[in-house]
Amino acid sequence: MGTKGGLVKVFGKQRRGKRAWAIAMVPVMFICAALMGGAVQSENGGGAVSIAAVPKKELERTSGGRNEAASTVANGVNEFAFRLSAELVKEAGSQNFICAPYSVWIPLAALVNATDGAVKADLLAVLGAAGIRGEDVNSAASRMMYDLTRERDRQLAAEYGDEESFHDPLKIANAIFVDHGVTLRQDFAQAFADYYRGSAMSVDFGSREAVDAVNQWASDHTDGLIADIIREFSPDTAAVIANAMYFANRWDQAFDPAQTKEDVFYGPDEESTAFFMLREGNKLAYYEDDRVRAMPLDFVTDGGMYIILPKDGDAAGLLSSMTNEYFNEIGRSAHKRPGKLLLPCFSIEGEILQLRDALNALGVPLFDAKTAPLTGGLIAENLPMWIASVWHKAVIDLDEKGTTAAAVTVMAAAGVELSIAMPTEPPFEMICDTPFVFVLYADTYDGGRQVLFTGVVNQP
């Protein structure tokens, strides 16, 4: 490839509305990009994109033993999640906080394919994949998608004719929205299609069409939970890389609404009332040490949610210091014992917030306008490119039946055309009021300017 070798407050407000018991996460990265040869069918009414044919291959299966590189990457994803959360929660203060780090990681992982040299090494390190080859990160991402979307269970259900009973709690979609005036590198497009199941759509970033197309795509892939991520594009936007994840699931053991009671919640600044759900029994998984009390809540299918209560009341401080190692220790050491959990129903909606400083603090090497680290790696045209802005929004809604959550990440990349300063010369005048000659020509590959017509004008 041809590449050159102040946190915004993350606050939340209470959100009310019908609960859908679903999780949706839509990271949208704005990158100057575009396309070459062939055609890929677009989605949601967009035009076909001119691009080299990049058929999607089947997601990599995870049977046949653990893949060490993929395991290292998977652990790195969690480390990235906690590091990013720690950066963002610093400014939360006493207000609610929510973010979706995995929705940021996926597009950054795809961008590994648009970098090389020191930039690629630095980006891999930030993503928790230091020393791992870019191809292995692609493979790990594909294997993650295979597992997270329960592809094996889907295939087994199809084999046994039991497709109607199959429930897929998580759906993942990736796409590239491209302006018709630029050309996406074929190698990047191929990797994006092969490992991230990415589709391509053509839009006009000079019109409202692009805003509508991205917003509609986000809405379609999150069951309407994310519908207004974009308000406008800057004039130098040429393409958008978008990822959407939609998760819908219920608790393995639903809370009994009849046992939900209103009571006092003691916040850091003031008291308030909340509706507390109750779970009690003789064999509840539970963890406790000198810092926290913790309990997992399982979903109907695989996965769940850990509720971790700090004993000193400083939840933001706990998240700031959380590591993947500590999180794994909580999971490993939890054991069944009698007890009960009182958990308030809650609903939080965050604002659209700027994440550039947080990612820069983590070491993401894509923000330097001087070195333009994405130049030559993403688009064929030799335009200096770098990420200029990053936005993020997340919401969550939890009650007796399950959880609804959504997140959107937007990364806007700047791209400018190269210009050369020319010496200043005095103006001239050419007044064709006497006979003159004309030469009409066309450009050819071998001959350059090919003369087609010549003439003299004596009497116009």
Stockholm file with secondary structure:
# STOCKHOLM 1.0

chainA/1-460         MGTKGGLVKVFGKQRRGKRAWAIAMVPVMFICAALMGGAVQSENGGGAVSIAAVPKKELERTSGGRNEAASTVANGVNEFAFRLSAELVKEAGSQNFICAPYSVWIPLAALVNATDGAVKADLLAVLGAAGIRGEDVNSAASRMMYDLTRERDRQLAAEYGDEESFHDPLKIANAIFVDHGVTLRQDFAQAFADYYRGSAMSVDFGSREAVDAVNQWASDHTDGLIADIIREFSPDTAAVIANAMYFANRWDQAFDPAQTKEDVFYGPDEESTAFFMLREGNKLAYYEDDRVRAMPLDFVTDGGMYIILPKDGDAAGLLSSMTNEYFNEIGRSAHKRPGKLLLPCFSIEGEILQLRDALNALGVPLFDAKTAPLTGGLIAENLPMWIASVWHKAVIDLDEKGTTAAAVTVMAAAGVELSIAMPTEPPFEMICDTPFVFVLYADTYDGGRQVLFTGVVNQP
#=GR chainA/1-460 SS CCCCCCCCCCCEEECCSCCCCEEEEEEEEEECCCCCSSCBCCSTTCBCBCCCCCCCCCCCCCCSSCCHHHHHHHHHHHHHHHHHHHHHHTTTTTSBCCCCHHHHHHHHHHHGGGCCHHHHHHHHHHTTCTTCCHHHHHHHHHHHHHHHTTHHHHHHHHHTTCGGGCCCCEEEEEEEEEETTSCBCHHHHHHHHHHHCEEEEEECTTSHHHHHHHHHHHHHTTTTSCCCSCSCCCTTCCEEEEEEEEEECBBSSCCCGGGCEEEEEECSSCEEEEEEEEEEEEEEEEEECSSEEEEEEEBSSSCEEEEEEETTSCHHHHHHHCCHHHHHHHHHHCEEEEEEEEEECEEEEECCEECHHHHHHHTCCCCCTTTCBTTTTSBSSCCCEEEEEEEEEEEEEECSSBEEEEEEEEEEEEECCCCCCCCCCCCCCCCCCSCEEEEEEEEETTTEEEEEEEEEESCC
#=GC SS_cons         CCCCCCCCCCCEEECCSCCCCEEEEEEEEEECCCCCSSCBCCSTTCBCBCCCCCCCCCCCCCCSSCCHHHHHHHHHHHHHHHHHHHHHHTTTTTSBCCCCHHHHHHHHHHHGGGCCHHHHHHHHHHTTCTTCCHHHHHHHHHHHHHHHTTHHHHHHHHHTTCGGGCCCCEEEEEEEEEETTSCBCHHHHHHHHHHHCEEEEEECTTSHHHHHHHHHHHHHTTTTSCCCSCSCCCTTCCEEEEEEEEEECBBSSCCCGGGCEEEEEECSSCEEEEEEEEEEEEEEEEEECSSEEEEEEEBSSSCEEEEEEETTSCHHHHHHHCCHHHHHHHHHHCEEEEEEEEEECEEEEECCEECHHHHHHHTCCCCCTTTCBTTTTSBSSCCCEEEEEEEEEEEEEECSSBEEEEEEEEEEEEECCCCCCCCCCCCCCCCCCSCEEEEEEEEETTTEEEEEEEEEESCC
//
